[in-house]
Amino acid sequence: MAYIESLDAARRQTDTQWQERAAAMSGDNSLTVVADAGVDGSRFCGLMRVVLKHPQAPHKELQAMLISVYVAPEHRGLGLADELLKEACKAAAEDLGATYLELGVHEDNSRARAFYERHGFETTGASRPYPQDTTKRELAMERRLQFQGG
């Protein structure tokens, strides 16, 4: 499910590397939703990181970007990605104050596009060069977020 790097590169990352990435990139303008098996020292299952875009800009609506999407192979197809995305959207709205969540999907990854479309994301028509192969495009998708309160 990684889309900023190739799937092969994502698979080469160890659980510890994924955890370090998550910890290193969370802060005032970002957050990371992490899933594990629920016990100390348990195997790392997945993560989704959300980063505010232009947090200092005087826009009325804040936009966040979903990055570093990963679900361990043995947890794929079990609904973990659905749960992580649900929590990432909720946290982006409630904890970061974002009103939109954006992501980029490789132009050839119809499965990922369909997954995000099922969760309310729409293609925006924008694209940018794919980082690992600039002959390919990364398609922009976004979803309006709703603050649930509580």
DSSP file (Angstrom, degrees, kcal/mol; ACC not computed):
  #  RESIDUE AA STRUCTURE BP1 BP2  ACC     N-H-->O    O-->H-N    N-H-->O    O-->H-N    TCO  KAPPA ALPHA  PHI   PSI    X-CA   Y-CA   Z-CA
    1    1 A M              0   0    0      0, 0.0    68,-0.2     0, 0.0     2,-0.1   0.000 360.0 360.0 360.0  -3.0    0.0    0.0    0.0
    2    2 A A        +     0   0    0      1,-0.1    68,-0.1    69,-0.1     8,-0.1  -0.477 360.0 172.6 -69.2 142.9    3.0    2.3    0.0
    3    3 A Y        +     0   0    0     -2,-0.1    -1,-0.1    66,-0.1     4,-0.1   0.508  66.3  63.6-132.3  -8.5    2.8    4.8   -2.8
    4    4 A I  S    S+     0   0    0     65,-0.1     2,-0.3     2,-0.1   128,-0.1   0.668 115.8  28.7 -87.3 -17.6    5.6    7.3   -2.3
    5    5 A E  S    S-     0   0    0    126,-0.1    -1,-0.0     1,-0.1     5,-0.0  -0.864 103.4 -83.0-130.8 167.6    8.1    4.5   -2.8
    6    6 A S     >  -     0   0    0     -2,-0.3     4,-2.4     1,-0.1     5,-0.2  -0.319  36.8-117.5 -68.6 156.7    7.9    1.3   -4.8
    7    7 A L  H  > S+     0   0    0      1,-0.2     4,-2.5     2,-0.2     5,-0.2   0.883 116.9  55.1 -61.4 -38.2    6.2   -1.7   -3.2
    8    8 A D  H  > S+     0   0    0      1,-0.2     4,-1.2     2,-0.2    -1,-0.2   0.925 108.6  47.3 -60.7 -43.8    9.5   -3.5   -3.3
    9    9 A A  H  > S+     0   0    0      1,-0.2     4,-0.6     2,-0.2     3,-0.3   0.902 111.9  50.3 -64.7 -40.5   11.3   -0.7   -1.4
   10   10 A A  H >< S+     0   0    0     -4,-2.4     3,-1.1     1,-0.2    -1,-0.2   0.896 107.6  53.7 -63.7 -39.9    8.5   -0.7    1.2
   11   11 A R  H 3< S+     0   0    0     -4,-2.5    -1,-0.2     1,-0.2    -2,-0.2   0.770 101.1  60.6 -67.2 -24.7    8.7   -4.4    1.7
   12   12 A R  H 3< S+     0   0    0     -4,-1.2    -1,-0.2    -3,-0.3     2,-0.2   0.684  84.4  97.8 -75.7 -17.0   12.4   -4.1    2.4
   13   13 A Q  S << S-     0   0    0     -3,-1.1     2,-0.1    -4,-0.6    -3,-0.0  -0.516  72.5-135.0 -72.4 136.2   11.7   -1.9    5.4
   14   14 A T     >  -     0   0    0     -2,-0.2     4,-2.2     1,-0.1     5,-0.2  -0.406  25.1-105.7 -82.9 166.7   11.8   -3.7    8.7
   15   15 A D  H  > S+     0   0    0      1,-0.2     4,-2.5     2,-0.2     5,-0.2   0.908 123.7  53.6 -57.1 -41.7    9.1   -3.2   11.3
   16   16 A T  H  > S+     0   0    0      1,-0.2     4,-2.6     2,-0.2    -1,-0.2   0.906 106.9  50.9 -61.5 -42.1   11.7   -1.2   13.3
   17   17 A Q  H  > S+     0   0    0      2,-0.2     4,-2.3     1,-0.2    -1,-0.2   0.903 110.4  49.2 -62.7 -40.9   12.3    1.0   10.3
   18   18 A W  H  X S+     0   0    0     -4,-2.2     4,-2.3     2,-0.2    -2,-0.2   0.913 112.0  48.7 -64.0 -42.1    8.6    1.7    9.9
   19   19 A Q  H  X S+     0   0    0     -4,-2.5     4,-2.6     1,-0.2    -2,-0.2   0.906 111.1  49.8 -64.5 -41.3    8.3    2.5   13.6
   20   20 A E  H  X S+     0   0    0     -4,-2.6     4,-2.6     2,-0.2    -1,-0.2   0.894 109.9  51.3 -64.4 -39.4   11.3    4.9   13.4
   21   21 A R  H  X S+     0   0    0     -4,-2.3     4,-1.5     2,-0.2    -2,-0.2   0.930 111.5  47.8 -61.0 -45.2    9.8    6.6   10.4
   22   22 A A  H  X S+     0   0    0     -4,-2.3     4,-0.6     1,-0.2    -2,-0.2   0.934 115.0  44.2 -62.3 -47.2    6.5    7.1   12.2
   23   23 A A  H >< S+     0   0    0     -4,-2.6     3,-0.7     1,-0.2    -1,-0.2   0.889 112.9  51.4 -66.2 -40.3    8.1    8.4   15.4
   24   24 A A  H 3< S+     0   0    0     -4,-2.6    -1,-0.2     1,-0.2    -2,-0.2   0.786 112.2  45.6 -69.5 -27.2   10.5   10.7   13.5
   25   25 A M  H 3< S+     0   0    0     -4,-1.5     2,-0.3    -5,-0.2    -1,-0.2   0.437  89.0  96.2-102.5   1.1    7.9   12.4   11.4
   26   26 A S    <<  +     0   0    0     -3,-0.7     2,-0.3    -4,-0.6     5,-0.2  -0.705  48.4 114.9 -90.2 145.1    5.2   13.1   14.0
   27   27 A G  B >  S-A   30   0A   0      3,-1.2     3,-1.3    -2,-0.3    -2,-0.1  -0.904  77.4 -41.0-176.0-158.6    5.1   16.5   15.6
   28   28 A D  T 3  S+     0   0    0     -2,-0.3    -2,-0.0     1,-0.3     3,-0.0   0.817 136.2  35.2 -60.9 -32.1    3.0   19.7   15.9
   29   29 A N  T 3  S+     0   0    0     23,-0.1    23,-3.4    22,-0.0     2,-0.3   0.192 122.0  40.9-110.0  15.6    2.0   19.6   12.2
   30   30 A S  E <   -AB  27  51A   0     -3,-1.3    -3,-1.2    21,-0.2     2,-0.3  -0.976  55.8-167.9-153.1 164.8    1.7   15.9   11.7
   31   31 A L  E     - B   0  50A   0     19,-2.4    19,-2.9    -2,-0.3     2,-0.4  -0.980  11.8-143.6-151.6 158.7    0.5   12.7   13.4
   32   32 A T  E     - B   0  49A   0     -2,-0.3     2,-0.6    17,-0.2    17,-0.2  -0.993   4.4-151.6-130.3 129.1    0.9    9.0   12.8
   33   33 A V  E     - B   0  48A   0     15,-3.1    15,-2.0    -2,-0.4     2,-0.4  -0.891  24.1-173.6 -96.7 122.4   -1.7    6.3   13.3
   34   34 A V  E     - B   0  47A   0     -2,-0.6     2,-0.4    13,-0.2    13,-0.2  -0.942  11.7-158.7-122.5 139.5    0.0    3.1   14.1
   35   35 A A  E     + B   0  46A   0     11,-2.9    10,-2.5    -2,-0.4    11,-1.5  -0.951  18.4 162.0-115.8 136.4   -1.5   -0.4   14.6
   36   36 A D  E     - B   0  44A   0     -2,-0.4     8,-0.2     8,-0.2     7,-0.1  -0.809  55.6 -89.8-136.6-176.4    0.2   -3.3   16.4
   37   37 A A        -     0   0    0      6,-0.9     3,-0.1    -2,-0.3     7,-0.1   0.497  65.2-108.1 -78.8  -1.8   -1.0   -6.5   17.9
   38   38 A G  S    S+     0   0    0      1,-0.3     2,-0.3     5,-0.1    -1,-0.1   0.574  85.6  94.6  92.6   9.1   -1.8   -4.8   21.2
   39   39 A V  S >  S-     0   0    0      4,-0.1     3,-2.2     0, 0.0    -1,-0.3  -0.959  85.1 -86.7-131.1 152.6    1.0   -6.2   23.5
   40   40 A D  T 3  S+     0   0    0     -2,-0.3     3,-0.1     1,-0.3     0, 0.0  -0.300 115.5  11.4 -56.4 133.5    4.4   -4.8   24.4
   41   41 A G  T 3  S+     0   0    0      1,-0.2    -1,-0.3    -3,-0.0     3,-0.1   0.583  95.0 152.2  75.7   9.3    7.0   -5.8   21.8
   42   42 A S    <   -     0   0    0     -3,-2.2    -1,-0.2     1,-0.1     2,-0.1  -0.263  55.0 -82.4 -72.8 162.2    4.3   -7.0   19.4
   43   43 A R        -     0   0    0      1,-0.1    -6,-0.9    -3,-0.1     2,-0.3  -0.370  45.1-113.4 -64.4 137.3    4.8   -7.1   15.7
   44   44 A F  E     -B   36   0A   0     -8,-0.2    -8,-0.2     1,-0.1    -1,-0.1  -0.588  34.2-177.5 -72.8 128.0    4.1   -3.8   13.9
   45   45 A C  E     -     0   0A   0    -10,-2.5    27,-3.6    -2,-0.3     2,-0.3   0.811  49.6 -38.9-102.6 -37.3    1.0   -4.1   11.7
   46   46 A G  E     -BC  35  71A   0    -11,-1.5   -11,-2.9    25,-0.3    -1,-0.3  -0.982  44.7-156.9-178.8 167.5    0.6   -0.9    9.9
   47   47 A L  E     -BC  34  70A   0     23,-2.6    23,-2.5    -2,-0.3     2,-0.3  -0.991   6.6-164.4-156.0 157.5    0.7    2.9    9.8
   48   48 A M  E     -B   33   0A   0    -15,-2.0   -15,-3.1    -2,-0.3     2,-0.4  -0.964  16.0-156.3-141.3 131.6   -0.7    6.0    8.1
   49   49 A R  E     -BC  32  67A   0     18,-2.5    18,-3.3    -2,-0.3     2,-0.4  -0.894   2.9-162.8-111.9 139.0    0.9    9.4    8.6
   50   50 A V  E     -BC  31  66A   0    -19,-2.9   -19,-2.4    -2,-0.4     2,-0.4  -0.981   7.2-174.2-121.5 130.7   -0.9   12.8    8.1
   51   51 A V  E     -BC  30  65A   0     14,-2.4    14,-2.9    -2,-0.4   -21,-0.2  -0.987  26.0-121.3-126.7 131.9    1.0   16.0    7.6
   52   52 A L  E     - C   0  64A   0    -23,-3.4     2,-0.5    -2,-0.4    12,-0.3  -0.524  25.6-134.6 -68.6 135.5   -0.5   19.5    7.4
   53   53 A K  E    S- C   0  63A   0     10,-3.2    10,-0.6     1,-0.2     4,-0.1  -0.807  81.6 -10.2 -89.9 130.0    0.4   21.3    4.2
   54   54 A H  S >  S-     0   0    0     -2,-0.5     3,-1.4     1,-0.1     5,-0.3   0.925  74.2-179.5  51.1  57.2    1.5   24.9    4.7
   55   55 A P  T 3  S+     0   0    0      0, 0.0    -1,-0.1     0, 0.0    -2,-0.1   0.735  78.0  49.8 -63.3 -21.7    0.5   25.0    8.4
   56   56 A Q  T 3  S+     0   0    0      2,-0.1    -2,-0.1     0, 0.0    -3,-0.0   0.551  84.7 109.8 -92.9  -8.0    1.6   28.7    8.7
   57   57 A A  S <  S-     0   0    0     -3,-1.4     2,-1.8     1,-0.1    -4,-0.0  -0.421  77.0-121.7 -70.9 142.5   -0.3   29.9    5.6
   58   58 A P        +     0   0    0      0, 0.0     2,-0.2     0, 0.0    -1,-0.1  -0.267  59.4 144.5 -82.0  53.4   -3.3   32.2    6.4
   59   59 A H        -     0   0    0     -2,-1.8     3,-0.1    -5,-0.3     0, 0.0  -0.621  53.9-135.6 -88.1 150.9   -5.8   30.0    4.7
   60   60 A K  S    S+     0   0    0     -2,-0.2     2,-0.5     1,-0.2    -1,-0.1   0.867  95.0  43.9 -69.8 -35.8   -9.4   29.6    6.0
   61   61 A E  S    S-     0   0    0     37,-0.0     2,-0.3    38,-0.0    -1,-0.2  -0.943  80.1-141.9-117.3 126.9   -9.2   25.8    5.4
   62   62 A L  E     - d   0  98A   0     35,-0.6    37,-3.2    -2,-0.5    38,-1.3  -0.646  13.4-154.8 -84.5 140.6   -6.3   23.7    6.4
   63   63 A Q  E     -Cd  53 100A   0    -10,-0.6   -10,-3.2    -2,-0.3     2,-0.3  -0.946   7.6-165.6-116.6 137.2   -5.3   20.9    4.1
   64   64 A A  E     -Cd  52 101A   0     36,-2.6    38,-3.0    -2,-0.4     2,-0.4  -0.787  11.1-137.6-115.8 161.7   -3.4   17.8    5.2
   65   65 A M  E     -Cd  51 102A   0    -14,-2.9   -14,-2.4    -2,-0.3     2,-0.6  -0.977   9.8-136.9-123.8 135.1   -1.6   15.1    3.2
   66   66 A L  E     +C   50   0A   0     36,-3.2    38,-0.4    -2,-0.4     2,-0.3  -0.799  38.5 159.3 -89.3 122.8   -1.7   11.4    3.8
   67   67 A I  E     +C   49   0A   0    -18,-3.3   -18,-2.5    -2,-0.6   -65,-0.0  -0.852  42.2  38.3-136.7 171.3    1.7    9.8    3.5
   68   68 A S  E     -     0   0A   0     -2,-0.3     2,-0.5     1,-0.2    -1,-0.2   0.922  65.9-178.6  51.5  56.2    3.6    6.7    4.5
   69   69 A V  E     +     0   0A   0    -68,-0.2     2,-0.3   -21,-0.2   -21,-0.2  -0.749  10.1 160.1 -86.1 126.6    0.8    4.3    4.1
   70   70 A Y  E     +C   47   0A   0    -23,-2.5   -23,-2.6    -2,-0.5     2,-0.4  -0.976  22.6 178.4-151.8 134.4    1.8    0.7    5.1
   71   71 A V  E     -C   46   0A   0     -2,-0.3   -25,-0.3   -25,-0.2   -69,-0.1  -0.990  38.7-114.8-131.5 126.5    0.1   -2.5    6.1
   72   72 A A    >   -     0   0    0    -27,-3.6     3,-2.4    -2,-0.4     4,-0.5  -0.283  30.1-114.0 -59.0 143.2    2.2   -5.6    6.8
   73   73 A P  G >  S+     0   0    0      0, 0.0     3,-1.3     0, 0.0    -1,-0.1   0.836 114.2  55.4 -50.8 -40.9    1.5   -8.4    4.3
   74   74 A E  G 3  S+     0   0    0      1,-0.3    -2,-0.1     3,-0.0   -29,-0.0   0.600 109.2  49.0 -72.6  -7.7    0.0  -10.8    6.8
   75   75 A H  G X >S+     0   0    0     -3,-2.4     3,-1.0   -30,-0.2     5,-0.6   0.370  84.6 112.9-109.0   2.2   -2.6   -8.1    7.8
   76   76 A R  T < 5S+     0   0    0     -3,-1.3    -4,-0.0    -4,-0.5     0, 0.0  -0.484  75.5  24.5 -76.1 145.7   -3.7   -7.1    4.3
   77   77 A G  T 3 5S+     0   0    0     -2,-0.2    -1,-0.2     1,-0.0    -3,-0.0   0.544  97.2  96.2  81.2   7.2   -7.2   -8.0    3.3
   78   78 A L  T < 5S-     0   0    0     -3,-1.0    -2,-0.1     0, 0.0    -1,-0.0   0.354 103.4 -99.6-109.8   3.5   -8.5   -8.0    7.0
   79   79 A G  T  >5S+     0   0    0     -4,-0.1     4,-2.0     3,-0.0     5,-0.2   0.471  87.2 122.8  93.6   2.3   -9.8   -4.5    7.1
   80   80 A L  H  ><S+     0   0    0     -5,-0.6     4,-3.0     1,-0.2     5,-0.2   0.910  73.8  52.8 -65.0 -41.5   -6.8   -2.9    8.9
   81   81 A A  H  > S+     0   0    0     -6,-0.2     4,-2.5     1,-0.2    -1,-0.2   0.897 108.3  52.1 -60.7 -39.3   -6.3   -0.3    6.1
   82   82 A D  H  > S+     0   0    0      2,-0.2     4,-2.3     1,-0.2    -1,-0.2   0.933 112.6  44.6 -60.4 -46.4  -10.0    0.7    6.4
   83   83 A E  H  X S+     0   0    0     -4,-2.0     4,-2.4     2,-0.2    -2,-0.2   0.908 113.0  50.1 -67.0 -42.8   -9.6    1.2   10.2
   84   84 A L  H  X S+     0   0    0     -4,-3.0     4,-2.7     2,-0.2    -1,-0.2   0.924 112.4  47.7 -61.1 -43.9   -6.3    3.1    9.8
   85   85 A L  H  X S+     0   0    0     -4,-2.5     4,-2.7    -5,-0.2     5,-0.2   0.906 109.9  52.6 -65.5 -41.0   -7.7    5.4    7.2
   86   86 A K  H  X S+     0   0    0     -4,-2.3     4,-2.1    -5,-0.2    -1,-0.2   0.937 114.3  42.5 -57.7 -47.3  -10.8    6.0    9.3
   87   87 A E  H  X S+     0   0    0     -4,-2.4     4,-2.8     2,-0.2    -2,-0.2   0.870 112.3  53.5 -69.3 -37.5   -8.6    7.0   12.3
   88   88 A A  H  X S+     0   0    0     -4,-2.7     4,-2.4     2,-0.2    -2,-0.2   0.916 111.0  46.5 -63.8 -42.8   -6.2    9.0   10.1
   89   89 A C  H  X S+     0   0    0     -4,-2.7     4,-1.9     2,-0.2     5,-0.2   0.921 113.8  48.6 -64.5 -43.8   -9.2   11.1    8.7
   90   90 A K  H  X S+     0   0    0     -4,-2.1     4,-3.1    -5,-0.2     5,-0.4   0.933 113.9  45.5 -61.8 -47.0  -10.6   11.6   12.2
   91   91 A A  H  X>S+     0   0    0     -4,-2.8     4,-2.2     1,-0.2     5,-1.4   0.874 109.0  55.9 -66.5 -37.7   -7.3   12.6   13.7
   92   92 A A  H  <5S+     0   0    0     -4,-2.4     6,-2.6    -5,-0.2     4,-0.3   0.913 116.8  36.7 -60.4 -42.0   -6.5   15.0   10.7
   93   93 A A  H  X5S+     0   0    0     -4,-1.9     4,-0.6     4,-0.2    -2,-0.2   0.954 127.5  32.7 -74.3 -51.7   -9.8   16.8   11.3
   94   94 A E  H  <5S+     0   0    0     -4,-3.1    -3,-0.2    -5,-0.2    -2,-0.2   0.877 129.6  30.1 -80.3 -38.8  -10.0   16.7   15.1
   95   95 A D  T  <5S+     0   0    0     -4,-2.2    -3,-0.2    -5,-0.4    -1,-0.1   0.830 132.9  28.4 -92.5 -34.4   -6.3   16.9   16.1
   96   96 A L  T  4<S-     0   0    0     -5,-1.4    -3,-0.2    -4,-0.3    -2,-0.1   0.616  96.9-127.2-102.1 -14.9   -4.8   18.9   13.3
   97   97 A G     <  +     0   0    0     -4,-0.6   -35,-0.6    -6,-0.3    -4,-0.2   0.676  49.9 160.1  78.5  17.2   -7.9   21.0   12.3
   98   98 A A  E     -d   62   0A   0     -6,-2.6    -1,-0.2    -7,-0.2   -35,-0.2  -0.452  30.3-169.4 -74.6 144.7   -7.7   20.0    8.6
   99   99 A T  E    S+     0   0A   0    -37,-3.2    46,-3.1     1,-0.2     2,-0.3   0.566  75.7  37.5-105.5 -15.8  -10.8   20.3    6.4
  100  100 A Y  E     -dE  63 144A   0    -38,-1.3   -36,-2.6    44,-0.3     2,-0.5  -0.985  64.1-156.2-133.9 146.7   -9.3   18.4    3.5
  101  101 A L  E     -dE  64 143A   0     42,-2.5    42,-2.0    -2,-0.3     2,-0.3  -0.991  16.9-170.6-123.0 125.1   -7.1   15.3    3.2
  102  102 A E  E     +dE  65 142A   0    -38,-3.0   -36,-3.2    -2,-0.5     2,-0.3  -0.759   8.1 171.4-111.1 155.8   -5.1   14.9    0.1
  103  103 A L  E     - E   0 141A   0     38,-2.3    38,-2.7    -2,-0.3     2,-0.4  -0.969  25.1-127.7-153.4 165.2   -3.0   12.0   -1.2
  104  104 A G  E     - E   0 140A   0    -38,-0.4     2,-0.4    -2,-0.3    36,-0.2  -0.967  19.2-169.1-120.2 137.5   -1.1   10.9   -4.3
  105  105 A V  E     - E   0 139A   0     34,-2.3    34,-3.3    -2,-0.4  -102,-0.1  -0.985  32.0-106.0-126.8 133.8   -1.6    7.6   -6.0
  106  106 A H  E >   - E   0 138A   0     -2,-0.4     3,-2.2    32,-0.3    32,-0.2  -0.290  31.6-122.2 -55.7 138.2    0.6    6.1   -8.8
  107  107 A E  T 3  S+     0   0    0     30,-2.6    -1,-0.1     1,-0.3    31,-0.1   0.761 111.0  50.3 -58.1 -27.3   -1.3    6.4  -12.1
  108  108 A D  T 3  S+     0   0    0     29,-0.2     2,-1.2     1,-0.1    -1,-0.3   0.438  86.2  92.9 -90.7   0.4   -1.0    2.6  -12.7
  109  109 A N    <>  +     0   0    0     -3,-2.2     4,-2.0     1,-0.2     5,-0.1  -0.583  39.8 158.7 -98.5  74.8   -2.3    1.7   -9.2
  110  110 A S  H  > S+     0   0    0     -2,-1.2     4,-2.5     1,-0.2    -1,-0.2   0.813  72.1  60.2 -65.8 -29.8   -6.1    1.2   -9.9
  111  111 A R  H  > S+     0   0    0     -3,-0.2     4,-2.1     2,-0.2    -1,-0.2   0.929 106.9  44.6 -64.1 -45.2   -6.5   -0.9   -6.8
  112  112 A A  H  > S+     0   0    0      2,-0.2     4,-2.5     1,-0.2     5,-0.2   0.918 112.5  52.2 -65.5 -42.9   -5.3    1.9   -4.5
  113  113 A R  H  X S+     0   0    0     -4,-2.0     4,-2.5     1,-0.2    -2,-0.2   0.929 110.4  48.4 -58.0 -44.6   -7.4    4.5   -6.4
  114  114 A A  H  X S+     0   0    0     -4,-2.5     4,-2.2     2,-0.2    -1,-0.2   0.895 109.3  53.5 -63.4 -40.1  -10.5    2.2   -5.9
  115  115 A F  H  X S+     0   0    0     -4,-2.1     4,-0.7     1,-0.2    -2,-0.2   0.953 112.7  42.7 -58.5 -50.5   -9.7    1.8   -2.2
  116  116 A Y  H ><>S+     0   0    0     -4,-2.5     5,-2.4     1,-0.2     3,-0.8   0.865 110.6  55.8 -68.9 -35.1   -9.6    5.5   -1.6
  117  117 A E  H ><5S+     0   0    0     -4,-2.5     3,-1.8     1,-0.2    -1,-0.2   0.893 102.5  56.6 -61.5 -39.1  -12.7    6.2   -3.8
  118  118 A R  H 3<5S+     0   0    0     -4,-2.2    -1,-0.2     1,-0.3    -2,-0.2   0.736 106.8  52.3 -62.3 -20.7  -14.6    3.7   -1.6
  119  119 A H  T <<5S-     0   0    0     -3,-0.8    -1,-0.3    -4,-0.7    -2,-0.2   0.074 130.1 -90.9-106.4  22.7  -13.6    6.0    1.4
  120  120 A G  T < 5S+     0   0    0     -3,-1.8    24,-0.3     1,-0.3     2,-0.3   0.512  79.6 137.4  89.4   5.4  -14.8    9.2   -0.1
  121  121 A F      < -     0   0    0     -5,-2.4     2,-0.4    22,-0.1    -1,-0.3  -0.618  32.2-164.6 -84.8 145.8  -11.7   10.4   -2.0
  122  122 A E  E     -F  142   0A   0     20,-2.6    20,-2.4    -2,-0.3     2,-0.2  -0.958  26.3-107.8-127.1 147.2  -12.1   11.9   -5.4
  123  123 A T  E     -F  141   0A   0     -2,-0.4    18,-0.3    18,-0.2    16,-0.0  -0.518  23.0-156.9 -70.7 142.6   -9.4   12.6   -8.1
  124  124 A T  E     -     0   0A   0     16,-2.4    -1,-0.1     2,-0.3    17,-0.1   0.599  36.2-114.6 -96.3 -13.0   -8.8   16.3   -8.4
  125  125 A G  E    S+     0   0A   0     15,-0.6     2,-0.2     1,-0.4    16,-0.1   0.225  81.9 115.3  93.1 -13.7   -7.4   16.3  -11.9
  126  126 A A  E     +     0   0A   0     14,-0.2    14,-2.5    13,-0.0    -1,-0.4  -0.550  39.1 172.0 -85.9 154.4   -4.0   17.4  -10.7
  127  127 A S  E     -F  139   0A   0     12,-0.2    12,-0.2    -2,-0.2    10,-0.0  -0.969  14.8-162.9-153.1 166.1   -0.9   15.2  -10.9
  128  128 A R  E     -F  138   0A   0     10,-1.8    10,-3.2    -2,-0.3     2,-0.0  -0.955  42.2 -76.0-145.6 161.2    2.8   15.4  -10.4
  129  129 A P  E     -F  137   0A   0      0, 0.0     8,-0.3     0, 0.0     5,-0.2  -0.342  50.9-111.4 -60.5 140.0    5.8   13.3  -11.5
  130  130 A Y  E >   -F  133   0A   0      6,-2.4     3,-1.1     3,-0.6     6,-0.2  -0.595  26.3-130.7 -71.2 128.9    6.2   10.1   -9.6
  131  131 A P  T 3  S+     0   0    0      0, 0.0     3,-0.3     0, 0.0    -1,-0.1   0.836 102.0  41.8 -56.6 -39.1    9.3   10.4   -7.4
  132  132 A Q  T 3  S+     0   0    0      1,-0.3     2,-0.2  -128,-0.1  -127,-0.0   0.612 130.3  22.3 -86.7 -10.1   10.9    7.1   -8.4
  133  133 A D  E X   - F   0 130A   0     -3,-1.1     3,-2.4     3,-0.1    -3,-0.6  -0.680  63.1-167.2-155.9  94.3   10.1    7.3  -12.1
  134  134 A T  E 3  S+     0   0A   0      1,-0.3    -2,-0.0    -3,-0.3    -1,-0.0   0.529  85.2  71.6 -68.8  -4.2    9.4   10.8  -13.5
  135  135 A T  E 3  S+     0   0A   0     -6,-0.1    -1,-0.3    -5,-0.1     2,-0.2   0.611  97.0  63.6 -80.3 -11.3    8.0    9.3  -16.7
  136  136 A K  E <  S-     0   0A   0     -3,-2.4    -6,-2.4    -6,-0.2     2,-0.3  -0.680  81.5-128.9-107.6 164.2    5.0    8.2  -14.6
  137  137 A R  E     - F   0 129A   0     -8,-0.3   -30,-2.6    -2,-0.2     2,-0.5  -0.835   1.2-143.2-116.6 151.4    2.5   10.4  -12.7
  138  138 A E  E     -EF 106 128A   0    -10,-3.2   -10,-1.8    -2,-0.3     2,-0.4  -0.972  26.8-141.0-108.4 119.7    1.2   10.5   -9.2
  139  139 A L  E     -EF 105 127A   0    -34,-3.3   -34,-2.3    -2,-0.5     2,-0.3  -0.664  11.2-128.6 -88.2 134.3   -2.5   11.4   -9.3
  140  140 A A  E     +E  104   0A   0    -14,-2.5   -16,-2.4    -2,-0.4   -15,-0.6  -0.648  28.8 177.7 -83.5 134.6   -3.9   13.8   -6.6
  141  141 A M  E     -EF 103 123A   0    -38,-2.7   -38,-2.3    -2,-0.3     2,-0.3  -0.952   3.4-175.5-129.4 151.6   -7.0   12.7   -4.7
  142  142 A E  E     -EF 102 122A   0    -20,-2.4   -20,-2.6    -2,-0.3     2,-0.4  -0.986  13.5-160.8-148.0 160.4   -8.7   14.5   -1.9
  143  143 A R  E     -E  101   0A   0    -42,-2.0   -42,-2.5    -2,-0.3     2,-0.3  -0.999  25.0-123.2-139.7 134.9  -11.6   14.1    0.6
  144  144 A R  E     -E  100   0A   0     -2,-0.4     2,-0.3   -24,-0.3   -44,-0.3  -0.627  32.8-141.7 -74.9 135.6  -13.4   16.7    2.6
  145  145 A L        -     0   0    0    -46,-3.1     2,-0.5    -2,-0.3   -55,-0.1  -0.731   5.9-148.2-102.5 149.7  -13.2   16.0    6.3
  146  146 A Q        -     0   0    0     -2,-0.3     2,-0.5   -57,-0.0   -52,-0.1  -0.972  14.5-133.5-117.7 126.0  -15.9   16.5    8.9
  147  147 A F        -     0   0    0     -2,-0.5   -57,-0.1     1,-0.2   -48,-0.0  -0.673  17.0-167.1 -76.5 124.3  -15.0   17.4   12.5
  148  148 A Q        -     0   0    0     -2,-0.5    -1,-0.2     1,-0.2   -58,-0.0   0.641  21.3-150.8 -89.3 -15.8  -17.1   15.0   14.7
  149  149 A G              0   0    0      1,-0.1    -1,-0.2     0, 0.0   -55,-0.1  -0.159 360.0 360.0  72.2-174.7  -16.6   16.9   18.0
  150  150 A G              0   0    0      0, 0.0    -1,-0.1     0, 0.0    -2,-0.0   0.402 360.0 360.0 131.3 360.0  -16.6   15.0   21.2
